[in-house]
């Protein structure tokens, strides 16, 4: 990444600040500029040396940059791109960190010149928010998906891949629609399920009920504490795929409900066995390069 004279990060929340910290810790010697709405965030980022410059004007943040990273909720990323497109260098490449790719790639196709935008999704994060939660290790070992049309310019894709690899991530390429179908199953469904579980258990007398909740409850619902704005955007921009995964989840819940109601405890045991075995198989893929066997 040392060939990049300047990287601009628009948004200094968890994802953006973690990216800047990762690049600095791992030896990136170029200039890092940033945009953040809050003055306190900009001041802290400068005081801690996370970036070289931080301002309230996104245009000023991108003028020097050959690589611009949009670190905001998905729909806000499109608004940011519209705001800064006139200020972009002619050779600039723009990417993002959003959890859905089809919608944003379609929006950017009509907003930026062909080949300027390369969608990316680092599969990393936390329910915690803001610069204070940022970590230079957030992306280490994580998988980052690069998404775009088949004719995406190789040089642009390579520059974005190099960015995430410089932050410690592994990378792969996927079509935007394939990414969204897969992430609906592996990320978006778990978030909705965690939210539904928290709602069901906390449906009344939550404080009193909480005294009886153990670590299993808090582990299972941790992600439900995440950013409302970010997750509302995720669900809004990937609704059909998430709905399909919710249908599969609903079938599992209804099956075990029916078995419990009918006293079919042998079937309940088999439900639990299948879950245990499925989880073990899923864990085998953790850290594996996609497509590898």
C-alpha positions as CSV (number, residue, x, y, z in Angstrom):
1,X,0.0,0.0,0.0
2,X,3.0,2.3,0.1
3,X,2.3,3.3,-3.5
4,X,-0.9,5.1,-2.4
5,X,0.1,8.7,-1.8
6,X,-3.2,9.4,0.1
7,X,-6.1,7.3,1.4
8,X,-9.3,9.2,2.5
9,X,-11.6,7.6,5.0
10,X,-15.1,9.1,5.1
11,X,-16.4,8.2,8.5
12,X,-14.4,7.6,11.7
13,X,-16.7,5.2,13.5
14,X,-15.7,1.7,14.4
15,X,-15.0,0.5,10.8
16,X,-13.3,3.7,9.5
17,X,-11.1,4.4,12.6
18,X,-10.1,0.7,12.8
19,X,-9.0,0.8,9.2
20,X,-6.8,3.8,9.7
21,X,-5.3,2.3,12.9
22,X,-4.7,-1.0,11.1
23,X,-2.9,0.7,8.2
24,X,-0.7,2.8,10.5
25,X,0.2,-0.2,12.8
26,X,1.0,-2.4,9.8
27,X,3.4,0.1,8.1
28,X,1.4,2.2,5.7
29,X,3.5,5.3,5.2
30,X,1.2,7.4,3.1
31,X,-1.1,10.2,4.1
32,X,-4.4,9.4,5.8
33,X,-7.2,12.0,5.6
34,X,-10.7,11.7,7.0
35,X,-14.1,13.2,7.3
36,X,-16.2,13.0,10.4
37,X,-19.4,14.9,11.4
38,X,-18.6,15.4,15.0
39,X,-15.9,17.8,16.1
40,X,-15.0,15.7,19.1
41,X,-14.4,12.7,16.9
42,X,-12.1,14.7,14.6
43,X,-10.2,16.1,17.5
44,X,-9.7,12.7,19.1
45,X,-8.6,11.1,15.8
46,X,-6.0,13.8,15.4
47,X,-4.8,13.8,19.0
48,X,-4.3,10.1,18.9
49,X,-2.5,10.2,15.5
50,X,-5.0,7.9,13.9
51,X,-5.1,10.2,10.8
52,X,-3.0,13.0,9.4
53,X,-6.0,15.3,8.7
54,X,-9.6,15.3,9.7
55,X,-12.3,17.8,8.8
56,X,-16.0,18.5,8.5
57,X,-15.8,18.9,4.7
58,X,-15.8,15.6,2.8
59,X,-14.7,17.3,-0.4
60,X,-11.5,18.6,1.2
61,X,-10.9,15.1,2.6
62,X,-10.9,13.4,-0.8
63,X,-9.1,16.0,-3.0
64,X,-5.6,14.4,-2.5
65,X,-6.8,10.8,-2.3
66,X,-6.3,8.1,-4.9
67,X,-8.3,5.8,-2.8
68,X,-11.5,6.8,-0.9
69,X,-13.2,4.5,1.6
70,X,-16.8,5.2,2.5
71,X,-17.3,4.1,6.1
72,X,-21.0,4.9,6.8
73,X,-24.4,3.2,6.7
74,X,-25.1,1.9,3.2
75,X,-27.5,4.6,2.1
76,X,-25.4,7.3,3.7
77,X,-22.5,6.0,1.6
78,X,-24.4,6.8,-1.6
79,X,-25.1,10.3,-0.3
80,X,-21.4,10.8,0.5
81,X,-20.4,9.7,-2.9
82,X,-22.8,12.1,-4.5
83,X,-21.4,14.9,-2.3
84,X,-17.7,14.3,-3.2
85,X,-17.8,13.1,-6.8
86,X,-16.9,16.5,-8.2
87,X,-13.9,16.7,-5.9
88,X,-12.5,13.2,-6.7
89,X,-9.1,13.0,-8.5
90,X,-9.5,11.6,-12.1
91,X,-7.6,8.4,-11.0
92,X,-9.4,7.9,-7.7
93,X,-11.0,4.6,-6.8
94,X,-13.9,4.5,-4.3
95,X,-14.9,1.6,-2.1
96,X,-17.1,1.1,0.9
97,X,-17.5,-1.2,4.0
98,X,-21.3,-2.0,3.6
99,X,-22.8,-5.4,4.4
100,X,-24.9,-5.5,1.2
101,X,-23.5,-5.0,-2.2
102,X,-26.1,-5.3,-4.9
103,X,-28.0,-2.1,-4.1
104,X,-25.0,0.1,-3.6
105,X,-23.3,-1.2,-6.7
106,X,-26.4,-0.3,-8.7
107,X,-26.6,3.1,-7.2
108,X,-22.9,3.8,-7.8
109,X,-23.1,2.6,-11.4
110,X,-25.3,5.7,-12.1
111,X,-23.4,8.0,-9.9
112,X,-19.7,7.5,-10.6
113,X,-17.8,6.9,-13.8
114,X,-17.5,3.2,-14.8
115,X,-14.7,1.5,-12.9
116,X,-14.4,4.1,-10.2
117,X,-16.4,2.1,-7.6
118,X,-15.4,-1.3,-6.2
119,X,-17.7,-2.6,-3.6
120,X,-16.1,-4.2,-0.6
121,X,-17.4,-5.8,2.6
122,X,-14.9,-6.7,5.4
123,X,-16.7,-9.4,7.4
124,X,-15.7,-8.0,10.7
125,X,-17.2,-5.7,13.3
126,X,-18.7,-5.4,16.7
127,X,-21.9,-4.5,18.4
128,X,-19.9,-1.6,19.9
129,X,-19.9,1.7,18.0
130,X,-17.8,4.8,17.5
131,X,-14.1,5.6,17.4
132,X,-13.6,4.6,21.1
133,X,-14.4,1.0,20.1
134,X,-12.0,0.9,17.2
135,X,-9.1,-1.6,17.1
136,X,-6.1,-2.0,14.9
137,X,-6.7,-5.7,14.9
138,X,-10.4,-5.6,13.8
139,X,-9.6,-6.8,10.3
140,X,-6.7,-9.2,11.0
141,X,-7.6,-12.6,9.6
142,X,-11.1,-11.4,8.5
143,X,-12.4,-12.1,5.0
144,X,-13.2,-9.1,2.8
145,X,-15.4,-9.6,-0.2
146,X,-14.8,-7.5,-3.3
147,X,-17.9,-7.1,-5.4
148,X,-18.6,-5.6,-8.7
149,X,-19.5,-6.4,-12.3
150,X,-17.5,-9.0,-14.3
151,X,-15.8,-6.2,-16.3
152,X,-14.5,-4.4,-13.2
153,X,-11.1,-3.0,-14.1
154,X,-8.4,-5.3,-12.7
155,X,-6.3,-2.4,-11.5
156,X,-9.1,-0.9,-9.5
157,X,-10.0,-4.2,-7.9
158,X,-6.3,-4.8,-7.1
159,X,-5.9,-1.5,-5.4
160,X,-8.9,-2.2,-3.1
161,X,-7.7,-5.8,-2.4
162,X,-4.3,-4.3,-1.5
163,X,-6.0,-1.9,0.9
164,X,-7.7,-4.7,2.9
165,X,-4.7,-7.0,2.8
166,X,-2.6,-4.1,4.2
167,X,-5.1,-4.0,7.1
168,X,-4.6,-7.8,7.7
169,X,-7.6,-9.1,5.9
170,X,-7.9,-11.9,3.3
171,X,-9.8,-11.1,0.1
172,X,-12.0,-12.8,-2.4
173,X,-14.2,-11.7,-5.4
174,X,-17.9,-12.3,-5.7
175,X,-20.8,-11.0,-7.8
176,X,-22.9,-8.5,-5.7
177,X,-26.0,-10.7,-5.9
178,X,-24.2,-13.8,-4.8
179,X,-22.7,-11.9,-1.9
180,X,-26.1,-10.6,-0.7
181,X,-27.7,-14.1,-0.8
182,X,-24.9,-15.6,1.2
183,X,-24.6,-12.8,3.7
184,X,-28.4,-12.9,4.2
185,X,-27.8,-16.4,5.6
186,X,-24.6,-15.9,7.5
187,X,-25.0,-12.4,8.9
188,X,-28.3,-10.7,8.4
189,X,-30.5,-13.7,9.5
190,X,-28.4,-14.1,12.7
191,X,-28.9,-10.4,13.5
192,X,-32.7,-10.6,13.0
193,X,-32.8,-13.8,15.1
194,X,-30.8,-12.2,17.9
195,X,-33.2,-9.2,17.9
196,X,-36.2,-11.5,17.9
197,X,-34.8,-13.5,20.8
198,X,-34.1,-10.3,22.8
199,X,-37.6,-9.0,22.1
200,X,-39.2,-12.3,23.0
201,X,-37.3,-12.8,26.3
202,X,-37.6,-9.1,27.2
203,X,-41.3,-8.8,26.2
204,X,-42.3,-7.8,29.7
205,X,-40.7,-7.3,33.1
206,X,-37.4,-7.2,31.3
207,X,-35.3,-6.0,34.2
208,X,-36.7,-8.7,36.5
209,X,-36.3,-11.4,33.9
210,X,-32.7,-10.3,33.2
211,X,-31.6,-11.3,36.6
212,X,-32.2,-14.9,35.5
213,X,-30.4,-14.6,32.1
214,X,-27.1,-16.4,31.9
215,X,-24.2,-16.1,29.5
216,X,-26.0,-18.1,26.8
217,X,-28.6,-15.4,26.5
218,X,-26.1,-12.6,26.3
219,X,-23.9,-14.5,23.8
220,X,-26.9,-15.3,21.6
221,X,-28.2,-11.7,21.6
222,X,-24.9,-9.7,21.6
223,X,-25.3,-8.4,18.0
224,X,-28.8,-7.1,18.8
225,X,-27.0,-4.2,20.5
226,X,-25.6,-3.0,17.2
227,X,-26.3,0.3,15.3
228,X,-30.0,0.7,14.4
229,X,-29.2,2.9,11.5
230,X,-26.7,0.5,10.0
231,X,-28.8,-2.6,10.4
232,X,-32.0,-0.9,9.2
233,X,-30.1,0.0,6.0
234,X,-28.8,-3.6,5.7
235,X,-32.3,-5.1,5.9
236,X,-33.8,-2.4,3.7
237,X,-31.2,-3.0,0.9
238,X,-31.3,-6.8,1.1
239,X,-34.9,-7.5,2.1
240,X,-35.8,-10.3,-0.4
241,X,-32.8,-12.4,0.5
242,X,-33.3,-11.8,4.2
243,X,-36.9,-12.7,3.9
244,X,-36.0,-16.0,2.2
245,X,-33.6,-16.9,5.0
246,X,-36.2,-15.9,7.6
247,X,-38.6,-18.4,5.9
248,X,-36.1,-21.2,6.4
249,X,-35.5,-20.1,10.0
250,X,-39.3,-20.0,10.6
251,X,-39.6,-23.6,9.4
252,X,-37.0,-24.8,11.9
253,X,-38.8,-23.0,14.8
254,X,-42.2,-24.2,13.7
255,X,-40.9,-27.8,13.4
256,X,-39.5,-27.9,16.9
257,X,-42.6,-26.1,18.2
258,X,-44.8,-28.8,16.7
259,X,-42.6,-31.6,18.1
260,X,-42.7,-30.1,21.6
261,X,-46.5,-29.6,21.5
262,X,-47.0,-33.2,20.3
263,X,-44.5,-34.7,22.8
264,X,-42.2,-36.0,20.1
265,X,-39.0,-35.7,22.2
266,X,-37.1,-38.1,20.0
267,X,-37.6,-35.6,17.2
268,X,-36.6,-32.8,19.5
269,X,-33.3,-34.7,20.3
270,X,-32.6,-35.1,16.6
271,X,-33.2,-31.4,16.1
272,X,-30.6,-30.7,18.7
273,X,-28.2,-33.2,17.2
274,X,-28.6,-31.7,13.8
275,X,-27.9,-28.3,15.2
276,X,-24.7,-29.5,17.0
277,X,-23.4,-31.2,13.8
278,X,-24.3,-28.2,11.6
279,X,-22.4,-25.9,13.9
280,X,-19.4,-28.2,13.9
281,X,-19.4,-28.3,10.1
282,X,-19.8,-24.5,9.8
283,X,-16.8,-24.0,12.2
284,X,-14.6,-26.1,9.8
285,X,-15.0,-23.3,7.3
286,X,-13.8,-20.6,9.7
287,X,-10.6,-19.0,8.3
288,X,-10.7,-21.1,5.2
289,X,-10.2,-19.5,1.8
290,X,-13.6,-19.5,0.0
291,X,-13.7,-22.3,-2.5
292,X,-10.9,-24.3,-0.8
293,X,-11.5,-27.9,0.3
